Amino acid sequence: MWPSIFLVLALAQTADDPAPLERFQKAASQYDIRLEDAAKTKLAFVAKPLLHWDNPARTAEDGAVFVWLKDGRPEVIGSIFTYKITNVRTKHEFQSLAASPLSARYEGKVVWKPRAAGVTFRPVPDAPAPAENERLRLVQMRALARDFDARLIDLKGETNELRLMPQPLFRYGADNSNVLDGAIFSFALGTDPEALLL
């Protein structure tokens, strides 16, 4: 999914699972993710998935995207999904959006501990000043996002152009963080978010 640090847990599943979204949500809620700051600040898990996606083109994938926040700002984004090879398996994968190291525990064990920041924000050349209202800022962010493109190159060297999804996966800022306005856009194969743009 995202070209960065990720954690994979492969677990056998039954093919006739009646409620995969609830199972994805339950698994995501079991993560205790904390910043590696002096206070070991625990990130707030948002229980409602940002997206329930599928990718029938590849091993019947079905998944959901979740986010963990600090003061309203996304610090971690993750996807829990199933795929089928001989039986149905589940993967958990994460991307740090934090400006500092963090750690994640699952079932009491540290399973992910990136030692560096997950992102480095950079200005977009010639970007306009933020508009005065939320609606116009979204128009601006969409216009900036359209200047980017992404492609997926598999192990065989085959290239798939990824499609910029028109709606952000997540929008944050103004009232609940020190950011005026921010959004996480995704580039997708089917509806499967393969690359992120913040």
N, C-alpha and C positions, 0 to 999 in steps of 0.2 A: 504494500500500500504506500507508505511514505518512505522516501529515500533517506533514512537516518537510523538512529538507534531503535531497535524494536526487540521485544521479548516474545518468544514463541512457546506456547504450552500446547502440546498435542494430546488431546484426550479423546478416547473413543466415545461416540454418541450413537444413539439409536436413530435410524432413518425416519421413524414415524413420530418424532418429538412434536407434540401438539403446540408448544409455546416457546419457540426459539427466542423471541424477543425478550420474554420474561427471564429466560435462562441467561441471555447476554447481560441483561440488567443486573441480575443477581451476582454474576461473576464480577462485573465491573465494580459493584458496590463493596466487594470484599477487599479491594485494594486500599491500603493505607499509604498514601503518597505524601511525603514531607520534603520541604526545602531543607537543604543542608546549611541552614543559617544557625545562629546561636540559639534561637528559640525552637528549632526543629519544627517550624510552622507547618501544621497539617493543612493540606489542600482540601477544599470543599468539593465533594463529588456532586455533580448535577445528575440526578437520577433519570430524568427524562432524556432519552437518546436524542442527539442532534439530528440523526439520520438513520433510518433503517434501509439498508441497501442490498442489492443483489447483483450478481454477475454470472448469468447463465452461460456466458461464453467460456468461462473457466471453471471447471470442476464443480458446477452448481453452487457457487459461493453465496452465502447469505450472512449478513452481518449488521452490526449497529455501531455507531460512533458516539463516544462519550467524552465529556470534558471535566477537568478538575480546575478549580479557581482559587485565586488569592485576591481578596478585596475586589471581586468582580472581574478580574483579568484572567484569561486562560493561561495556565501554567503547564498543563499536560493535556494532550488529546490522545485518545486511544480507540482502537477498533477491536471488537471481539466478533469473530466470525467462524462459520463452519464451512467446510469444503469436503468433497467426497473423492476419494481415490478408490480404495477397496471397501472402506466403510467411512462413515461420517466422522470427521475430526474437527476439533476446535482450536483456533489460534487466538492469542492475545498479542496485540502489537501496539506500541506506544511511541509518541514523539514528544520530547521535551520542548516546551515553548518558553521555558524559564530562562531568566538571565543569569542563573547561578546553578550549581549542582543540586541534585535532589536524589531521593531514594524511594523505592516502592517495596512494600511488603505484601505478600500474598500468602494466606494461610500461615501467618507467623514467621515467614522466612523472607529475607531480602532477596528479591528476584531481579531487581534492576537498580543500578546505581551509576548513572552517567556522571563523570567527574567534571564535566565542563558545561557551560551554558548550552542550551538547546537551540537558541536562535541568536543572531546578531542582526538587529534592525539597522537598515541603511536608508537614507533618503532616496526617494525616486526623483531623478533629474527632471527639472522643469515642471514638477507637480504644482498644481494651484494651491493657494492658501485654503484651509478648510472653510467650507461654506458656513453660514450662520445657523442653519437648521439641519436637523437630523436627516430629513428626506433628501435634501440637496447634497449632503455629505455622502449618502449612499450612492447617489448618481455619480459623484466624483470617484468614489472607491471602485465602482463598477467600471468606469472609464479607464482608470489606472490598471485594473485587473486585465482588461482586454488587450493591454500592451504586452502581456506575457503569454507565453505558450509553453506547453510541456508535452513530452512524448515518453513512452515507455519502451525500452529496448530489452527484449528478453534474452535468455542465455543463448539462443540460436542466432541472435543478431537481428531478429525481426522487430520492426518498429510499429508501434500503435500510437497514433496521435490522440492525445487526451483532450477531452472537451471541458472547457470552462463552464462550471455550473453557474447559472445566472443569480441564484440566491446564495448568500453567504451561509456556511454551515453554522456560524455563530457570530453574533454581533455584541459588542461590549463597549463600555465607556460611559461618559457623561456622569450619571448619578452615582454609580457604584465603584468607580476606580479613578486613578489619577490620569486616565487617558480621556481625551475629549471624545474620540470615536475610533473604533477599531472593528475589523471584521476578519474572519477566516474564510477565504474562498477555497474551493477545491477544483482540481482537474480530475475528471473521472473517465473510467472505462465502463460503459453501461452507467450505473449509478454508483459504482464502487470508487470512492475517492482515493486516487493513487498518489497525488501530490497536493501540497497545501501552499497557499499564498496568504501571508498575513499583511 
